[in-house]
Amino acid sequence: MTPVHFSFTSAFILGLMGLAFHRTHLLSALLCLEGMMLSLFIALALWALQFESLGFSAAPMLLLAFSACEASAGLALLVATARTHGTDHLQNLNLLQC
């Protein structure tokens, strides 16, 4: 495994571990998801450059567009949660209550 592949793999694993083990605030969970998406974007872009495939070069831009939509939806949920509950602690949110 080259150092470049190791760095992107470790960045993805760190984001996944942060999402799994440190879920106190909604904002920290969203940041971990965004870090995972950015590491996937960079890995996919370098993979397309490494194989020099022109047909596959649009995939990283499509992933980046989806991650931007995911980030905007997450921030909208964060604002709505902060307005209704007053905090973004995940332990205080009960999805069974309205």
DSSP file with accessible surface (Angstrom, degrees, kcal/mol):
  #  RESIDUE AA STRUCTURE BP1 BP2  ACC     N-H-->O    O-->H-N    N-H-->O    O-->H-N    TCO  KAPPA ALPHA  PHI   PSI    X-CA   Y-CA   Z-CA
    1    1 A M              0   0  171      0, 0.0     0, 0.0     0, 0.0     0, 0.0   0.000 360.0 360.0 360.0 127.9    0.0    0.0    0.0
    2    2 A T     >  -     0   0   67      1,-0.1     4,-2.4     4,-0.0     5,-0.2  -0.322 360.0-109.9 -74.9 161.3    1.4    3.3   -1.0
    3    3 A P  H  > S+     0   0  111      0, 0.0     4,-2.2     0, 0.0     5,-0.1   0.839 118.6  55.8 -62.0 -30.2    1.6    6.2    1.5
    4    4 A V  H  > S+     0   0   72      2,-0.2     4,-2.0     1,-0.2     5,-0.2   0.948 109.9  44.1 -67.3 -45.5   -1.1    8.1   -0.5
    5    5 A H  H  > S+     0   0   82      1,-0.2     4,-2.4     2,-0.2     5,-0.2   0.884 113.0  52.8 -65.4 -37.9   -3.5    5.1   -0.3
    6    6 A F  H  X S+     0   0  131     -4,-2.4     4,-2.7     1,-0.2    -1,-0.2   0.903 107.9  50.8 -64.8 -38.8   -2.7    4.7    3.4
    7    7 A S  H  X S+     0   0   54     -4,-2.2     4,-2.1     2,-0.2    -2,-0.2   0.913 113.1  44.2 -68.2 -40.4   -3.4    8.4    4.1
    8    8 A F  H  X S+     0   0   41     -4,-2.0     4,-2.1     2,-0.2    -1,-0.2   0.894 114.8  49.5 -71.3 -36.3   -6.8    8.3    2.4
    9    9 A T  H  X S+     0   0   69     -4,-2.4     4,-2.5    -5,-0.2    -2,-0.2   0.922 112.5  47.3 -66.0 -42.8   -7.7    5.0    4.0
   10   10 A S  H  X S+     0   0   43     -4,-2.7     4,-2.6     2,-0.2    -2,-0.2   0.878 110.2  53.0 -68.4 -34.1   -6.7    6.3    7.5
   11   11 A A  H  X S+     0   0   42     -4,-2.1     4,-2.0    -5,-0.2    -1,-0.2   0.919 111.7  46.0 -65.6 -40.0   -8.7    9.5    6.9
   12   12 A F  H  X S+     0   0   61     -4,-2.1     4,-2.4     2,-0.2    -2,-0.2   0.929 113.6  48.3 -67.5 -43.1  -11.8    7.5    6.1
   13   13 A I  H  X S+     0   0   76     -4,-2.5     4,-2.8     1,-0.2     5,-0.2   0.891 110.1  52.2 -66.0 -38.6  -11.3    5.2    9.0
   14   14 A L  H  X S+     0   0  119     -4,-2.6     4,-2.3     2,-0.2    -1,-0.2   0.905 110.6  48.0 -63.9 -40.8  -10.8    8.1   11.4
   15   15 A G  H  X S+     0   0   10     -4,-2.0     4,-2.1     2,-0.2    -2,-0.2   0.907 112.7  48.8 -64.3 -40.0  -14.0    9.7   10.2
   16   16 A L  H  X S+     0   0   78     -4,-2.4     4,-2.2     2,-0.2    -2,-0.2   0.911 112.4  47.6 -67.3 -40.8  -15.8    6.4   10.6
   17   17 A M  H  X S+     0   0   93     -4,-2.8     4,-2.8     2,-0.2     5,-0.4   0.887 111.2  51.4 -68.0 -38.2  -14.5    5.9   14.1
   18   18 A G  H  X S+     0   0   21     -4,-2.3     4,-1.6    -5,-0.2    -1,-0.2   0.888 111.8  47.5 -64.5 -36.2  -15.4    9.5   15.1
   19   19 A L  H  < S+     0   0   41     -4,-2.1    -2,-0.2    -5,-0.2    -1,-0.2   0.888 117.4  42.2 -70.8 -36.4  -18.9    8.9   13.8
   20   20 A A  H  < S+     0   0   52     -4,-2.2     3,-0.2    -5,-0.2    -2,-0.2   0.880 127.0  25.9 -79.7 -37.6  -19.2    5.6   15.6
   21   21 A F  H  < S+     0   0  165     -4,-2.8     2,-0.5     1,-0.2    -3,-0.2   0.674 117.7  50.5-105.5 -20.0  -17.6    6.4   19.0
   22   22 A H     <  +     0   0  111     -4,-1.6     2,-0.3    -5,-0.4     3,-0.3  -0.659  59.7 142.1-124.5  77.0  -18.0   10.2   19.5
   23   23 A R        +     0   0  149     -2,-0.5    67,-0.1    -3,-0.2     3,-0.1  -0.458  24.2 118.5-115.2  59.2  -21.6   11.1   18.9
   24   24 A T  S    S+     0   0   47     -2,-0.3    66,-2.2     1,-0.2    67,-0.5   0.870  75.6  35.1 -89.4 -39.6  -22.4   13.7   21.5
   25   25 A H  B  > S-A   89   0A  67     -3,-0.3     4,-1.5    64,-0.2    64,-0.2  -0.876  70.3-135.3-116.2 149.2  -23.3   16.6   19.2
   26   26 A L  H  > S+     0   0   31     62,-2.2     4,-2.3    -2,-0.3     5,-0.2   0.870 106.7  58.2 -67.2 -34.6  -25.0   16.5   15.8
   27   27 A L  H  > S+     0   0   75      1,-0.2     4,-2.3     2,-0.2    -1,-0.2   0.903 104.1  50.1 -65.2 -38.9  -22.4   18.9   14.4
   28   28 A S  H  > S+     0   0   28      1,-0.2     4,-2.0     2,-0.2    -1,-0.2   0.887 110.1  51.0 -67.8 -35.0  -19.6   16.6   15.2
   29   29 A A  H  X S+     0   0   11     -4,-1.5     4,-2.1     2,-0.2    -2,-0.2   0.912 110.6  49.1 -66.7 -40.2  -21.4   13.7   13.5
   30   30 A L  H  X S+     0   0   30     -4,-2.3     4,-2.2     1,-0.2    -2,-0.2   0.883 109.8  51.4 -66.0 -37.6  -21.9   15.9   10.4
   31   31 A L  H  X S+     0   0  114     -4,-2.3     4,-2.3     2,-0.2    -1,-0.2   0.884 108.6  51.1 -67.2 -36.7  -18.3   16.9   10.4
   32   32 A C  H  X S+     0   0   28     -4,-2.0     4,-2.1     2,-0.2    -2,-0.2   0.916 110.6  49.2 -65.4 -41.2  -17.2   13.2   10.5
   33   33 A L  H  X S+     0   0   60     -4,-2.1     4,-2.3     1,-0.2    -2,-0.2   0.898 110.9  50.2 -62.9 -39.6  -19.5   12.4    7.6
   34   34 A E  H  X S+     0   0   47     -4,-2.2     4,-2.4     2,-0.2    -2,-0.2   0.893 109.0  51.5 -68.0 -37.9  -18.1   15.3    5.6
   35   35 A G  H  X S+     0   0   35     -4,-2.3     4,-2.1     2,-0.2    -1,-0.2   0.895 109.7  50.2 -64.5 -38.4  -14.6   14.2    6.3
   36   36 A M  H  X S+     0   0   23     -4,-2.1     4,-2.1     1,-0.2    -2,-0.2   0.919 111.2  48.5 -65.5 -41.2  -15.5   10.7    5.1
   37   37 A M  H  X S+     0   0   41     -4,-2.3     4,-2.3     1,-0.2    -2,-0.2   0.891 110.9  50.2 -67.4 -38.0  -17.0   12.1    1.9
   38   38 A L  H  X S+     0   0   76     -4,-2.4     4,-2.4     2,-0.2     5,-0.2   0.887 109.7  50.4 -68.9 -37.1  -14.0   14.3    1.2
   39   39 A S  H  X S+     0   0    9     -4,-2.1     4,-2.3     2,-0.2    -1,-0.2   0.903 111.7  48.8 -67.0 -36.7  -11.6   11.4    1.6
   40   40 A L  H  X S+     0   0   76     -4,-2.1     4,-2.6     2,-0.2    -2,-0.2   0.895 110.4  52.0 -66.3 -37.9  -13.7    9.4   -0.8
   41   41 A F  H  X S+     0   0   43     -4,-2.3     4,-2.5     2,-0.2    -2,-0.2   0.942 111.9  44.3 -63.3 -46.9  -13.7   12.2   -3.3
   42   42 A I  H  X S+     0   0   72     -4,-2.4     4,-2.5     2,-0.2     5,-0.2   0.916 114.6  49.3 -67.0 -40.2  -10.0   12.6   -3.3
   43   43 A A  H  X S+     0   0   38     -4,-2.3     4,-2.1    -5,-0.2    -1,-0.2   0.917 113.0  47.2 -64.6 -40.8   -9.4    8.9   -3.5
   44   44 A L  H  X S+     0   0   41     -4,-2.6     4,-2.1     2,-0.2    -2,-0.2   0.898 112.1  50.2 -68.4 -37.3  -11.8    8.6   -6.4
   45   45 A A  H  X S+     0   0   26     -4,-2.5     4,-2.0    -5,-0.2    -2,-0.2   0.917 112.5  46.3 -67.2 -42.0  -10.3   11.5   -8.2
   46   46 A L  H  X S+     0   0   72     -4,-2.5     4,-2.2     2,-0.2    -2,-0.2   0.859 110.7  53.6 -69.4 -31.9   -6.8   10.1   -7.8
   47   47 A W  H  X S+     0   0  117     -4,-2.1     4,-1.9    -5,-0.2    -2,-0.2   0.907 108.9  48.7 -67.7 -39.7   -8.0    6.7   -8.9
   48   48 A A  H  X>S+     0   0    8     -4,-2.1     5,-1.2     1,-0.2     4,-0.7   0.885 113.6  47.2 -66.9 -36.6   -9.5    8.2  -12.1
   49   49 A L  H  <5S+     0   0  127     -4,-2.0    -2,-0.2     2,-0.2    -1,-0.2   0.853 109.4  54.3 -71.0 -33.9   -6.2   10.1  -12.8
   50   50 A Q  H  <5S+     0   0  115     -4,-2.2    -2,-0.2     1,-0.2    -1,-0.2   0.903 114.5  38.5 -68.4 -39.7   -4.2    7.0  -12.2
   51   51 A F  H  <5S-     0   0  125     -4,-1.9    -1,-0.2    -5,-0.1    -2,-0.2   0.516 100.0-137.8 -88.6  -6.1   -6.0    4.8  -14.7
   52   52 A E  T  <5 +     0   0  167     -4,-0.7     2,-0.6     1,-0.2    -3,-0.2   0.865  43.3 159.6  53.5  43.2   -6.4    7.7  -17.1
   53   53 A S      < -     0   0   44     -5,-1.2     4,-0.3     1,-0.1     3,-0.2  -0.859  28.9-167.3 -99.8 120.9  -10.0    6.9  -18.0
   54   54 A L  S >  S+     0   0  155     -2,-0.6     3,-0.7     1,-0.2     4,-0.2   0.797  86.7  58.1 -76.4 -27.9  -11.9    9.8  -19.4
   55   55 A G  T 3  S+     0   0   81      1,-0.2     3,-0.4     2,-0.1    -1,-0.2   0.755 107.7  47.1 -72.7 -23.2  -15.3    8.1  -19.0
   56   56 A F  T >  S+     0   0   71     -3,-0.2     3,-1.0     1,-0.2    -1,-0.2   0.449  86.0  90.7 -97.0  -0.2  -14.8    7.8  -15.3
   57   57 A S  T <  S+     0   0   67     -3,-0.7     4,-0.5    -4,-0.3    -1,-0.2   0.673  79.3  60.4 -74.9 -14.4  -13.6   11.3  -14.7
   58   58 A A  T 3> S+     0   0   67     -3,-0.4     4,-1.9    -4,-0.2    -1,-0.2   0.671  85.5  79.2 -84.2 -16.3  -17.1   12.6  -14.0
   59   59 A A  H <> S+     0   0   28     -3,-1.0     4,-2.4     1,-0.2     5,-0.2   0.891  89.5  51.3 -62.9 -42.1  -17.7   10.3  -11.0
   60   60 A P  H  > S+     0   0    8      0, 0.0     4,-2.3     0, 0.0    -1,-0.2   0.910 110.7  49.4 -63.5 -35.8  -15.7   12.5   -8.5
   61   61 A M  H  > S+     0   0  120     -4,-0.5     4,-2.1     2,-0.2    -2,-0.2   0.875 110.3  50.7 -69.1 -35.0  -17.6   15.6   -9.5
   62   62 A L  H  X S+     0   0  101     -4,-1.9     4,-2.3     2,-0.2    -1,-0.2   0.916 110.8  48.9 -67.2 -40.5  -20.9   13.7   -9.0
   63   63 A L  H  X S+     0   0   38     -4,-2.4     4,-2.3     1,-0.2    -2,-0.2   0.893 110.3  51.5 -64.5 -38.9  -19.8   12.5   -5.6
   64   64 A L  H  X S+     0   0   59     -4,-2.3     4,-1.9     2,-0.2    -2,-0.2   0.895 109.0  50.4 -66.4 -37.6  -18.8   16.1   -4.7
   65   65 A A  H  X S+     0   0   51     -4,-2.1     4,-2.0     2,-0.2    -2,-0.2   0.919 111.3  48.2 -66.4 -41.3  -22.2   17.3   -5.7
   66   66 A F  H  X S+     0   0  129     -4,-2.3     4,-2.3     1,-0.2    -2,-0.2   0.882 110.2  51.9 -65.9 -36.4  -24.0   14.6   -3.6
   67   67 A S  H  X S+     0   0    3     -4,-2.3     4,-2.3     2,-0.2    -1,-0.2   0.859 107.8  52.2 -70.6 -30.7  -21.8   15.5   -0.6
   68   68 A A  H  X S+     0   0   58     -4,-1.9     4,-2.3     2,-0.2    -2,-0.2   0.911 110.5  48.0 -68.6 -39.1  -22.7   19.2   -1.0
   69   69 A C  H  X S+     0   0   79     -4,-2.0     4,-2.3     2,-0.2    -2,-0.2   0.899 111.7  50.7 -65.9 -38.7  -26.4   18.2   -1.0
   70   70 A E  H  X S+     0   0   53     -4,-2.3     4,-2.3     2,-0.2    -2,-0.2   0.905 110.3  49.4 -64.7 -40.4  -25.8   16.0    2.1
   71   71 A A  H  X S+     0   0   28     -4,-2.3     4,-2.4     2,-0.2    -2,-0.2   0.911 111.2  48.5 -67.2 -40.7  -24.0   18.8    3.9
   72   72 A S  H  X S+     0   0   72     -4,-2.3     4,-2.0     2,-0.2    -2,-0.2   0.905 112.5  48.1 -68.4 -38.6  -26.8   21.3    3.2
   73   73 A A  H  X S+     0   0   55     -4,-2.3     4,-2.2     2,-0.2    -2,-0.2   0.905 111.9  50.8 -66.7 -38.1  -29.5   18.9    4.3
   74   74 A G  H  X S+     0   0    7     -4,-2.3     4,-2.2     2,-0.2    -2,-0.2   0.906 110.3  48.3 -66.0 -40.4  -27.5   18.2    7.5
   75   75 A L  H  X S+     0   0   94     -4,-2.4     4,-2.4     2,-0.2    -1,-0.2   0.875 109.7  52.8 -68.9 -34.2  -27.1   21.9    8.3
   76   76 A A  H  X S+     0   0   61     -4,-2.0     4,-2.4     2,-0.2    -2,-0.2   0.919 110.7  47.5 -65.5 -40.0  -30.8   22.4    7.7
   77   77 A L  H  X S+     0   0  115     -4,-2.2     4,-2.5     2,-0.2    -2,-0.2   0.877 110.5  53.0 -66.4 -36.5  -31.6   19.6   10.2
   78   78 A L  H  X S+     0   0   27     -4,-2.2     4,-2.5     2,-0.2    -2,-0.2   0.925 110.8  45.7 -64.4 -43.3  -29.1   21.1   12.6
   79   79 A V  H  X S+     0   0   73     -4,-2.4     4,-2.1     2,-0.2    -2,-0.2   0.927 113.9  48.7 -66.1 -43.1  -30.8   24.5   12.5
   80   80 A A  H  X S+     0   0   50     -4,-2.4     4,-2.1     1,-0.2     5,-0.2   0.908 113.2  47.8 -64.8 -38.2  -34.2   23.0   12.8
   81   81 A T  H  X>S+     0   0   22     -4,-2.5     4,-2.8     1,-0.2     5,-0.6   0.908 110.9  50.3 -68.2 -42.0  -33.1   20.9   15.8
   82   82 A A  H  X5S+     0   0   45     -4,-2.5     4,-0.9     1,-0.2    -1,-0.2   0.863 112.4  48.4 -66.6 -31.9  -31.4   23.8   17.5
   83   83 A R  H  <5S+     0   0  208     -4,-2.1    -1,-0.2    -5,-0.2    -2,-0.2   0.891 119.7  35.6 -74.2 -39.7  -34.6   25.9   17.1
   84   84 A T  H  <5S+     0   0  104     -4,-2.1    -2,-0.2    -5,-0.2    -3,-0.2   0.905 132.6  24.7 -83.0 -40.7  -37.0   23.3   18.4
   85   85 A H  H  <5S-     0   0   96     -4,-2.8    -3,-0.2    -5,-0.2    -2,-0.1   0.621  93.2-130.0-100.4 -18.3  -34.9   21.6   21.1
   86   86 A G  S  <<S+     0   0   64     -4,-0.9     2,-0.3    -5,-0.6    -4,-0.2   0.376  81.0  52.9  85.3  -5.4  -32.5   24.4   22.0
   87   87 A T        -     0   0   37     -6,-0.5    -2,-0.2     2,-0.1    -1,-0.1  -0.956  69.8-135.2-151.7 167.8  -29.4   22.1   21.7
   88   88 A D        +     0   0   33     -2,-0.3   -62,-2.2    -3,-0.1     2,-0.3   0.142  55.8 134.5-115.9  19.8  -27.8   19.7   19.3
   89   89 A H  B     -A   25   0A  64    -64,-0.2     4,-0.5     1,-0.2     3,-0.5  -0.517  49.7-147.8 -67.2 130.4  -27.0   17.0   21.8
   90   90 A L  S    S+     0   0   51    -66,-2.2     3,-0.5    -2,-0.3    -1,-0.2   0.773  94.3  61.2 -74.6 -23.4  -27.9   13.7   20.3
   91   91 A Q  S    S+     0   0  131    -67,-0.5    -1,-0.2     1,-0.2   -66,-0.1   0.800 101.7  53.4 -72.1 -26.4  -28.8   12.2   23.7
   92   92 A N  S    S+     0   0   99     -3,-0.5     2,-0.5     2,-0.0    -1,-0.2   0.625  89.4  93.5 -81.8 -13.9  -31.5   14.8   24.2
   93   93 A L        -     0   0   42     -4,-0.5     2,-0.5    -3,-0.5    -5,-0.0  -0.678  53.0-173.3 -85.4 127.1  -33.2   14.1   20.9
   94   94 A N    >   -     0   0   76     -2,-0.5     3,-1.0     1,-0.1    -3,-0.0  -0.964   9.9-164.7-118.3 113.7  -36.0   11.6   21.0
   95   95 A L  T 3  S+     0   0  162     -2,-0.5    -1,-0.1     1,-0.2    -2,-0.0   0.628  85.0  65.1 -75.4 -12.1  -37.3   10.7   17.5
   96   96 A L  T 3  S+     0   0  163      2,-0.1     2,-0.3     0, 0.0    -1,-0.2   0.647  93.3  72.7 -84.4 -14.7  -40.5    9.2   18.9
   97   97 A Q    <         0   0  138     -3,-1.0    -3,-0.1     1,-0.0     0, 0.0  -0.726 360.0 360.0 -96.6 153.0  -41.7   12.5   20.2
   98   98 A C              0   0  181     -2,-0.3    -2,-0.1     0, 0.0    -3,-0.0  -0.671 360.0 360.0 -99.5 360.0  -43.0   15.3   18.1
